[in-house]
């Protein structure tokens, strides 16, 4: 988490997929909410062997305390936001930390 936050403090880069996911009218996740999730959230899955480079899934909370999942990859001088979405209760257990 320290590496993620250090990279985020330098710069956050939203990849096109993340922007598309965040912009869906039924969820509308702001850049501010993603930043809050990164700064105050917790890593719930670590993808050390990801083909795009080491990445992780963070659970954080946005406006009105709604849960947000952020998949990101810390780079040397920025944090790449791969995607951000509202977790589906059909896929995630209560608390959105574990898959069903």
C-alpha positions in Angstrom: 0.0 0.0 0.0 2.9 2.3 0.7 4.2 1.9 -2.9 0.7 2.6 -4.3 0.3 5.8 -2.2 3.9 7.0 -3.0 3.2 6.6 -6.7 -0.3 8.3 -6.3 1.4 11.3 -4.6 3.5 11.9 -7.7 0.8 11.5 -10.3 -2.3 9.5 -11.1 -2.9 8.3 -14.7 -6.4 7.1 -15.6 -6.1 4.5 -18.4 -8.9 4.6 -21.0 -10.6 1.5 -19.6 -10.9 3.1 -16.2 -12.3 6.3 -17.7 -15.0 4.3 -19.6 -15.9 2.3 -16.4 -16.0 5.4 -14.2 -18.2 7.3 -16.7 -21.1 4.8 -16.9 -24.3 6.9 -16.1 -25.5 4.4 -13.5 -22.3 4.6 -11.4 -20.4 7.8 -12.2 -17.2 7.5 -10.1 -15.3 10.7 -9.8 -11.5 11.1 -9.8 -11.8 12.4 -6.3 -13.5 9.2 -5.1 -10.8 7.1 -6.7 -8.1 9.2 -5.0 -9.9 8.8 -1.6 -10.1 5.0 -2.2 -6.4 4.9 -2.8 -5.4 7.1 0.1 -7.8 5.5 2.7 -8.6 2.1 1.3 -7.0 -1.3 1.7 -5.4 -3.8 -0.7 -7.7 -6.8 -0.9 -6.0 -8.7 -3.8 -2.4 -8.5 -5.0 -1.6 -9.4 -8.6 2.2 -9.7 -8.5 2.4 -11.7 -11.7 0.0 -9.5 -13.8 1.2 -9.2 -17.4 0.8 -5.4 -17.3 3.1 -5.3 -14.3 2.5 -5.6 -10.6 -1.0 -4.4 -9.7 -3.5 -4.7 -6.9 -7.2 -4.4 -6.1 -8.1 -1.8 -3.5 -11.4 -1.5 -1.6 -12.2 2.1 -0.6 -15.2 4.2 -0.1 -16.5 7.2 -2.1 -19.5 9.6 -1.8 -22.1 8.5 0.7 -19.7 5.8 1.8 -20.4 3.6 -1.3 -17.8 0.9 -1.8 -15.5 1.3 -4.7 -12.9 -1.1 -6.2 -9.9 0.3 -7.8 -7.4 -1.8 -9.8 -4.1 0.0 -10.0 -0.4 -0.5 -10.9 2.3 1.6 -9.2 5.0 2.7 -11.6 8.2 4.6 -10.8 6.8 8.1 -11.2 3.0 7.6 -11.3 0.1 5.3 -10.4 -1.8 3.8 -13.3 -5.5 3.3 -12.6 -6.5 0.3 -14.7 -10.2 0.3 -13.7 -12.5 1.5 -11.0 -16.0 0.1 -10.4 -18.8 -0.4 -7.9 -18.5 -4.0 -6.7 -21.5 -6.2 -7.5 -23.0 -7.9 -4.4 -23.8 -11.0 -6.6 -20.0 -11.5 -7.1 -18.7 -10.3 -3.7 -19.4 -11.4 -0.2 -20.7 -8.9 2.4 -18.1 -6.2 2.9 -16.8 -6.5 -0.7 -13.4 -7.9 0.4 -13.8 -11.5 -0.8 -15.3 -13.0 -3.9 -18.2 -15.5 -3.5 
